[in-house]
C-alpha cells in the first residue's frame, strides 16, 4: 500500500510539474508577445460598422504593442468565410478574430460552420463595442417617423421594402423583429459587400428604408440623402438626441450589433489574458470612446468570462426570431 501511494504521489508530482512548466512557458511567451505583426480578421465588408470598430481596436492595440496590427476583411457566406479563416489560423496569438453578432446568432444551416459557439470554436478575449441599429428613410418616401412607417406598412402589407446588408445579418434580424412586434409585413431586399449600394438604392427611392449601424449611414444622413427616424437602443443616444428610440413606439424593442474579440482554440492562456488587458485599455480610452460614439458605436469592456456569458445570453435572446425566420422560409 505504501509503495502504491508512493507511485501515486510521484505521478501527481509529475503532472503538477508539467503543468507548472507549461504555465511558465506560456508566461515567457506572453512577455515577448507580440514579436511580429498581428492580424485581426473581420467577417464583414470594408466600410461596415463591424469593420470600422475592428480598425479602431487594431489601431489602439498597435500603439500599445509597438507592432503593426492588420485588419483583414473576409466577408461573404453570412460570415462563414471569415470564421473558417480564423479557425484555420495557428493558435499562437498572431491571428485574432472579431466576428459580428450575426456570425454567432445565424440560423443553423444558413451558412457553413455557423453559428459559432463559444468556447467550442474560439476562446473569448473581450467585448469591444455595441452599435444600435438605425432606421433611415429617403425623404422622397414622405414619412418622418417610425409610427408613420408602421402605418404605411399596414396599409400596404408586403409592399414596403427594407434594405439589409445580407440575409441572416443583424439588419435582417432587426427587420424580422419589427414585423413580429408591430404586426406588419415587409419586403426584404438583402445586399452583399457592405452598405454602400443599399444606401444608394434607398436614397434614390428604389427601396423604401434601410436598417443599419450608423457608421454605414453617416455620410448619407449628414448630406440629407437619408433621414434617421428611429434607433433601436434602450434609450436615446447622447450623440443623437433628436433620434427617437424604437422603444418609444414599441415597448422594450432593442437591437444592437456588437463585436467580441476571440482567438483560435488552443491559444496560450497567458496571451489571451495579455490581449484582454490591452484590449481593455483601448476600449476605455476616452478618445476612442468619443470617436466611436460619433459613429453610433459604444465601447464596453468585459473580461473573457463576461464576454462568453454575454454571447451565450444574446444567442438565447435572438432564438425566437430565428425560429420565426425558419418557419417563414418553410411556408414560402
N, C-alpha and C positions, 0 to 999 in steps of 0.2 A: 504494500500500500504506500509506504514511504517513497519507494522508487517510482511508483506511478505518479504520486503527487509531484515529485521532483521533475519528471518529464513534462507534466502539465505546466509547471512553473517556468521551465526552460522555454517551452513553446510559446507561452504567454509573453515572456520577456522578449522573445524573437519577434513576435508580431508587433509588440509595442515599439521595439527598436526600429523595425522597418517603418512603422507609422511616423515615428519622430524624424527618421531620416528623410522620408518623403516630404514631411511638413517643412523641414529645414531647407530642402532643395527648392521647394515652391517659394519659400520666403526669399531665398537668394535670387531666384528667377525674377520675382516681382521687384526686387530692389533695382535691378538693371533694366526694368521694363518702362517704356518701350525703347529698344535699341535701334529701331528702324521705323519707317513709315507704317502707319496703321490704316486699314481700310474699314469704313463703315458702310455696309450695304443698306440701301433704301429700296423697298419694293414698289415705290410709287414713281411716277414720271417727274422729270425736272420741272420746276415751277409750281408743283402741287404743294399743299400745306405740309404733308409729311416730309417732302424734300427740303423745304425751307427750314423746318425745325431741325432736321438732321444736319444741315450745313452749319447752323448756329452751334450745335453741340460739337461738331467736328472742329470748327474754328476755335472754340473755347478750350477743348482738350489739347489741341495743337499748341496753344500758347502755354499751357501748363507743362506739357511734356517736352517742349522744345523739339518736337518732331512733326513732320507733315502728317496730317490726318485727312485722308481722301474719302470723299463721298462717291460711292459707286451706285448708280441707278440701274436697277434690274426690274423694270415694270412689266406688266403683262400677266395673263392667265390668272387674274384675280389675286396676284401676289405669290403664286407658287414658284415662279421663276426665281425671284429673289430668295425665297425660302430654301429652294434647292441649292442655290449657290452658297448660301450661308451655311447650310447643313454639311456641305461637302468640304468646307474650309478646314484647315488644320486647327485643332483646339489649342492654340498657343497664344491667344490674346491679340494676334495681329489682324484678325478679321472679326469685326463686331457687326451687329445687325440691329436695325431699327425698323421692325415690322410695324405697319399701321394697324389700327383697331380691326379693320376688315379681315386682315390675314389671320387673326385669332378668332374672329366671330363667324367667318364664312361658313355657309351651309356645307355640311359634309357631303362630298361628292361633286360639289360645284366646280372644283379645280383640284388638280393632282396635289397630294400631300397637304391638303388643308381640311379643316382648320388646324393651326398649330396648337399644341398642348404643352404647357409648362408643368413640371420640369422634364417631361418625356423627351421633347425635341430640342430644347435650348435651356440654358441657365440664365435666370433673370439677373440683371445688374442693377437697374434702377429705372424709375419713371422720369420722363423729361417734361412733356408739355401736353396740355389738353387744348383742343380747338373746337369750340362750339360751332355747329352748323348754322350758316346764314341762308335765309330765303331771299332771293332777289328776283325782281321782275324788270322787264323792259317798260319804260314809261308809255310806250305805244299800247300796252295792254289795257291801260285805262283804269288801273286799280292802284291803291297806295297802302293798303293794309291787308293783313292776313285774314281777318273776317270777310273782307270783300272777295279775296281769292277763294275762300271756302264756299261762300255764297255762289260764286260763279261756277265752281266745280259741281255744286248741287244742281244748278240749272242745266249744266251740260255734262252729264256723267260720262266719263271715259274719253272726253274730248280735250280737256285741259292737260297740256303736256308739260313734263318737267325733265330737265337735263340732269344727268349724273355723270360721274367720272368712271362708270362701269357697273356692270351687274355684280351685286354682292358687296360693293363698296359701301362705306357708311352713308354716302349721299343717297344711295338706293334704299338702304335700310330705313333711313330717316323718312323718305317719301312713303314707304310702306307703313311706317308707324303713324304718320299723319293721316293716311287713309283709314287706318284702323280706328284711331281716336276721334277723327272728325266725321266718320261715316260718309266718306266720299270715294269716288273712283277717278283715278288719274291715269294718264298715258305716260308710261316710262319711255324716255329716249336716252339710252346709255351711250357714252362716248369712251374712247380709249386714248391714251397718250397725253394725259393731262387735261386741265380745264380750258385751255385756250379756245379750241374750236366750239366747245359747248357754250362758252361765254359769248362768242361771236354770234352764234345762231340765236341765242336768247336776245341779245342786243338788237339783232336785225329782225326780230319778230317771228322767226321760223319755229321757235319753241317758246312756250309761254313763261316759264320761270325756271330757275336753277337752284339747286341745293348744293352748297359747297362751303368749305372753310374760307374765312375772309381773305387770306393771302392770295388765293386763286381768283378773287373777285376785285381786289383792291383797286387796280388801275381803272377798270370799267366803272366802278362805283364813284371814284374820285372825278372821273371825266363826265359823269352824268349819264353814261350809256345804260347803266343798271341802277335800280333803286332797291336798297335793302328794306324789306318790310317786316322781318322778324329774325330773331336769333334764338336758337334752341338751347339757351343757357338757363341755369336755375334762377338767375336774377339779371337785371340789366347790367351790361358790362361798362366799367368806368371809362373805357376808351371809346365806347359807342353809346352814350347815354340816351340818345334820341331814337335808338332802335328798340322797339318793344320786344319782349320775350314771347316765344310761342306760348309759354305757360300763362301769360296774361289772357290768352284766348282759350287754351286747352289746359286745364289744371295739371300740374306735375309733369308736363311734357319737357323732356330734356334729351339732347343727343349731341354728344361731343366726340370728336376724334381724339385719339391720344397715341403717344408713342412710348414704348418701353424698350430700353436698350437691353439686348441679350447677347450671349456668346454661345458658340457651339458646345454641346455637352462634352465634358472632359477637360475643359479649360481649367487650369490650376486655380484653386480657390483663392490663393493669395493674389493672383492677378484680378479675379472677379472683385475682390474686396478693394484693391487699389483703384481699379477703374471706377468702382462705385463711389469711393470717397472723392475722387477727382471730378466725376460727373456731378456730384452734389455741389461742388464749388462753382461749376459752370451754371447749373440750374439756379443757384442762389445769387448769381452775380447781378447786381442792380441794373447794370447797363443792358445785359441780355434780357432781363425781365421786361425792361421798358421797351426795347426794340421788338420783342416778340408780342408784347401786349398791343402795340400799334398794329400788328398783323393778325390780331384775334387769337393768339396762342398764349396760354398762361401756364407758367412753369410750376412744378410742384415736386420737391424731392421725396424719394421713398427709398427705403432700404431694399435689398434684394428680396427679402421675405415679404415686405409690404407690397412690392411690385407684383410678386407672384399672386398674392391674395387678391389684389385689385383686378388682375387679368381674369382670374377664375370667377370673380363676382360679376364682371361685365359679360362673360360668356353666358352665365346663367340669366342675366337680365335681358339679353337680346334673343334668347332661345324662342320665346313665343312669336317674335317677329319672323324668325327663320322658318318656324313651323307654318306660319301663315303663307309665306312665300312658296314653300314646298307644296302646300295644299292648292294654292292658286295655279302653280305650274301643272299640277296633275289634272286640274279641271279644265284648263285651256285646250 
